Amino acid sequence: MPVKLSLSPDRRGEWRVCLDDTVIVCFSGPSAREQALRRSQELAQLLHDTADVSELLEAPDPGPFLTRG
């Protein structure tokens, strides 16, 4: 099964890298999307597999990361 990149269903703006439906690592914050994409591609290369990033392409851009101060 390929490495899969998905948007968390329960945490807004969190991206997950999964392998065989097991979450390997999660990213959140301003560059979460890019970090998750890079890590999913790296993991796929290490495993000589493919990375399914279809959800990344379908997901809307979350916009700027804002904090309350």
Secondary structure, 3 states (H helix, E strand, C coil): CCEEEEECCCCCCCEEEEECCEEEEEECCCCHHHHHHHHHHHHHHHCCCCEECHHHHHCCCCCCCCCCC
